């Protein structure tokens, strides 16, 4: 069975929805950010702070390469993973890409009090959310299906994804 790959901006619920989806489908769940933290022994914030964005993106690419040939998993990705087209191509090879989205104001309210978002550490958090979302919009539009996580509960969002997967014979 193809992997279900969740892409989208930070704060859209990729990890929470991925865990719930994996449970319903009885599939292994992998969060690429958590896998990077486990592998490096550092938090994502620490990698960005100490080693820089280039090092983080390199670790992210290694995770994608490791997961690309596996199957029957639910994979939650970091928000910027789609910035590298090779990552998208590798994950699409054996997966269906589903983008989780939400209104920028909803995302801002979800992330404004979290200090573990390295890309939001400089300047106005609200301005950073709006700017980064706009910059990445085209990358997120490569998904086969998009779900707005700002409209409805976690369970309702998971149900929408399940319906899409069933209707398109992915499950």
Secondary structure, 3 states (H helix, E strand, C coil): CCEEEEEECCCCCHHHHHHHHHHHHCCEEEEHHHHHHHHHCCCHHHHHHHHCHHHHHHHHHHHHHHHCCCCCEEEECCCCHHHCHHHHHHHHHCEEEEEEECCHHHHHHHHCCCCCCHHHCCCCHHHHHHHHHHHHHHHHCCCCEEEECCCCCHHHHHHHHHHHHHHCCCC
